[in-house]
Amino acid sequence: MKRWFPLPVTSVLLFLIWLLVNQSVSPGQLFLAVVLAISLPLMFRSLQPMNDPVIYRPLTLFTLLAKALVEVVRSCFNVSAIIMFRKNDGIQSRFIRVPLDMTNNYGLALLSCLINITPGTVWVELMEDSGELSLHVFDLHDEQWWIDTIKTKYELPLRMIFENYSPGHDSGNDKEVV
């Protein structure tokens, strides 16, 4: 059964969404819904992660998402004000590099989402050889502030959530750092 329906919940949702979008349960629409519900999960099966993410601190995840939501709203107002009221020559768009310690793919994916949904910032590239994130900032005034913000507000909680990292503990032997 898993061979034909690798993602059964996704298949059911695709079937229902197709019918809702087309507002019809005619035989043709039912046939198309079944074809899509079976074929799309099969086509994208190779994109599925090999293992499920392990979330070590769910409360930290919810706190991070709530803080990110506040940051997104704040950035919306700031970027809108810059676009509407400032002259173009006063805007300092720049690329910066942020050194990252995180290696967990799920944590990096969520960090990418958080950065990209925040107006005024874009995740450009993760340089795997150096572990640095290339980031574009719409109006950059203090590069070190951005680096510190990414490292403390986003990367640290994500490491705690996905890598079971404890600040103040050495990751190698879990002895407390003095």
Secondary structure as the mmCIF struct_conf table of DSSP 4:
data_model
#
loop_
_struct_conf.conf_type_id
_struct_conf.id
_struct_conf.beg_label_comp_id
_struct_conf.beg_label_asym_id
_struct_conf.beg_label_seq_id
_struct_conf.end_label_comp_id
_struct_conf.end_label_asym_id
_struct_conf.end_label_seq_id
TURN_TY1_P TURN_TY1_P1 LYS A 2 TRP A 4
BEND BEND1 PRO A 6 LEU A 7
HELX_RH_AL_P HELX_RH_AL_P1 PRO A 8 ASN A 22
TURN_TY1_P TURN_TY1_P2 GLN A 23 GLN A 23
HELX_RH_AL_P HELX_RH_AL_P2 PRO A 27 MET A 43
TURN_TY1_P TURN_TY1_P3 PHE A 44 PHE A 44
HELX_RH_3T_P HELX_RH_3T_P1 ARG A 45 LEU A 47
BEND BEND2 GLN A 48 GLN A 48
BEND BEND3 MET A 50 ASN A 51
HELX_LH_PP_P HELX_LH_PP_P1 ASP A 52 VAL A 54
BEND BEND4 TYR A 56 TYR A 56
HELX_RH_AL_P HELX_RH_AL_P3 PRO A 58 PHE A 85
BEND BEND5 ARG A 86 ARG A 86
HELX_RH_3T_P HELX_RH_3T_P2 ASN A 88 GLY A 90
STRN STRN1 ARG A 94 PRO A 99
HELX_RH_AL_P HELX_RH_AL_P4 ASN A 105 ILE A 117
BEND BEND6 THR A 118 THR A 118
TURN_TY1_P TURN_TY1_P4 PRO A 119 GLY A 120
STRN STRN2 THR A 121 MET A 127
TURN_TY1_P TURN_TY1_P5 GLU A 128 GLY A 131
STRN STRN3 GLU A 132 VAL A 137
BEND BEND7 PHE A 138 ASP A 139
BEND BEND8 HIS A 141 HIS A 141
HELX_RH_AL_P HELX_RH_AL_P5 GLU A 143 THR A 149
HELX_RH_PI_P HELX_RH_PI_P1 ILE A 150 GLU A 155
HELX_RH_AL_P HELX_RH_AL_P6 LEU A 156 PHE A 162
BEND BEND9 GLU A 163 GLU A 163
TURN_TY1_P TURN_TY1_P6 PRO A 167 GLY A 168
STRN STRN4 HIS A 169 HIS A 169
TURN_TY1_P TURN_TY1_P7 SER A 171 ASN A 173
HELX_LH_PP_P HELX_LH_PP_P2 LYS A 175 LYS A 175
STRN STRN5 GLU A 176 GLU A 176
HELX_LH_PP_P HELX_LH_PP_P3 VAL A 177 VAL A 177
#
